[in-house]
Amino acid sequence: MKFYFFTILLFTNSLYSQSFFEKQIQLRNDKPISVYTGLNSISYYYSMQFLRASYAFDSKNEIGANFIFSKYSSDDKKTYLPSPNYLFIFNENFSFNQNSIKVFYNYYFLNSPFFLNATLGSLPEVSQTYSAFIIPTLSNNFSEFNINVTRKSTAYFSPGLGLKLILDNGVFFTIAGGPMFIYDNQIKSNSYSYLVSNSDYQNIAANLIINPLIDSKKKELFGFSRKNTEAYIDFSAGISF
């Protein structure tokens, strides 16, 4: 990230010179095909690597597409809470169930390296699982509580603003960002509890400790489901030819 800011600062003294702008226009005309790689970050969803290709019809108009490597599964995050007679185990994991894509249009304004951006894209389906176990140390009986929440795949539209700086050899650096308006941010959930115990203490512990945890996770995820606006930022580098 520091590398991108250093590169932008390197060109700052030239941004307002007509010769610099003219050079950028010439490079966009002479090298219309661009291939990029970089990092796509969306405020809540993910920060993932992408591949991008674009084509400039002229010095002002450019179209392209991103392939985002958003398919990912986390390692299980386990928390252990021992007590004299019981072991409490809390487990959490999540997965992005598919890769995602987006297509975009850039318009370079005022004959400058700055562009206005319009993007149509997809967000991957995301599954999150929270589970909790109460295991007696002197018995094979146990209690289990589980909740699984899935945020469905959805489309979005995003306007934005960006900057693309091209060197004489075709190497370039870009940064772009803006709001995202999500089309249909829905979730579905299911949960269950499994009790195998004759212990009143174990059942009370389950109700007092685990149920509030599950309820808090539900509120967190259902609260997120009502968010239909996010934000994104892209950092990338590539070559034009």
N, C-alpha and C positions, 0 to 999 in steps of 0.2 A: 504494500500500500504506500509506503514511503517512497518507493521507486516512482510510482505514478505522480505523486505530488511534486517530486523533484523534477520530473520531466516537464510538468506543466509550468513550474516556476522558471525553468530554463528558457521557456519560450515567452514568458510574460513580457519582457522588454520589447519583443517584436510584434506583439499582437495588434498594435495600433498602427503599424507601418503599412502603407499601401503595397509595398513590394512583397511583404510577407503574405498578405492576403492573396495577392495575384499568384504567388508561388503555390499556395494551397489549392487555388482554383485550377491551375495548370496540372498539378499532380492528380487531382480528382478526375480530370478529363483524360489524362494520359494513362492512368492506372485505375481503371474502373472496377476491377474485380478485387475484393478484399476477403481474406481468410483470417479469422480471429480465434483466440482462446482467452478465457478470463474467468472471472468470478461473478456470479449472479446472486445477489443477496436480497431476500424479501423479509420484511420486518419481523414476522412471526414464524414463517414457514421454514426457511432454510437459507443456507449460504453454500452454493454448489458451483462446481466448475461447469463451463459450457464450451461448445464449439459453435462458431457462427460464420456464415458466408453472406456477402452482400454484393450488389451490382449497382453502380452509379450510372444512370442514363446520361447525365451531364453533370456540371459542377454543382447543381442545386438539389437534384432528386436522386435518392438512393433507396433501394428496397433490399430486404434480406430476411434471414431466418436463423433462429437459435435452436440448437439441440442441447438440452440441459440434463446433466447426469444426476437426476434427483432420486433415482431408485436407491434406497439405502435402509439398512436395518441397524438399530443400535444394539450394543451389548446389554444384557440384562443388568439392571442396577439394583443390587440387593442390599438391604439394610437389616442387620440382626440386632434384636433387643432381648438379651437373656434376662431371666428372672429365676428365683430359687426353684420353681416347679415347672416353669414353662419357657419355651423359646418362641419369640415372636419374629417372624420373617416377613419383610415387606419387599415386594419386587415390582420394578417398573421398566417398561421398554416401549419403544415406538418404531414404526417403519413407514417409509415412503414407498408406496407399492408400485410405482411406475416412473419412468422418465417423463419429461415434459418438453413442450416445444412452444415457440412463439414466433410470429412473423411481424415485421416492422417496416415502417416508412420513415425516412429522415428527410427533412427539408432544411438545407443550409441557407441561412438568411443573411442579408446585408453583405454578401460576398465574403463571408467570414468562415472560420473553422467551426463555429457554433451551429447547432442544428436543433430544430423542433422535431419531436419524435411522437409517433403514434404506433401503439403495439396491441396486437391481439394474441393472447396466449392461454395456456392451460396450467392449472395447478394440480399436482398429483393427489391421489387418494392417500390419506394418512391414517394409520391405525395406531392407537395407544392403548396399552393394557396396564392396569394396576391390580395387584393381587396381594393378599395378606394371609398368613397362616399362623395358627396357634398350635404348638406341638407340645404336649405334656412330656416331661423328661422321664417319667416312670410308666408310660403307657404308649400304646400304638395309636390311640385315638387322636384325632386332630380336627381342627376347624379351618375352613378355607372360605375366603370372600374374594370375589373377582369382579372387575368391571372392564369392559372393552368398549372403546369409543372409536368410531370411524368417521373422519371428515371426508365427504365424497369429493371426487375429482370435479373440478369446475373450470369455467372459462373466465377470463377477465379482459378488460380494456384499460390501457394505460397511456395517457399523454405524458410527455416528458421533455427534458432539455438535456443536451449533451454537447461534448466537445471532442473533435477528432483532429489530431496533429500528425501530419505525414512528413517523414524525412525524405531526402532526395532519393535514397535507395529503396523507397517503398515501405519501409518499416513505419508503423504508426502506433499511436496510443490513443485510447478513448476512455471517456468517463461519461455516464449517462444515468439519469434517475428521474423519479417522479412518483405521483400517486398511482394506485391501482384500484379500480372499481370492480369488485368481484360480483359475478353474475348470480350465483346461487350457492351460498356457503352453508350447506346443510350438514348435520351430523346424525348418525344413528348410534344407538348404544344398547348394550345388554349387560346384565349383571346377574350373579347368582351367589348363593351362600350354601356351604356344605358343612353340616354340623354332625360330628360323630363323637359324642361325649356325654357321660353321665354326671359331669362335674358342673355344679351350679357356678362355681368360681370361673371356670373356663367360659361358660356361656355369658356370664356377666361381663367378663373381660372383653369378649368378642363384641358385645353390644356397646360397651363404653369406649373402647379404644379403636376398633376397626371400622365400625359403622360411621363415626364422624369423619374418618379419613376418606372413606369411599364417597361420602356426601360432599366433602370439600373438593374432591377431584371432579365430581359431576358438575358442581357449580362452576369450577374453573373452565371446564371444557364447553359447557353450555353457554357460558358467558362469551367465550371466544366465537361461538357459532353465530352470534348476532353481529359480528364485525364484518361489514361488507366493504370496508376500505382499508387497504394496506399501503405500503410504500416500498419502492425498490431502488437499488443502485447497482450499476454494472461497472466493473473495472476490466479492461481488456487490452491486449496488444496483438499485433499481427503484421501481415505483409500485404501490400497491394501490388498488382501487376496488370 
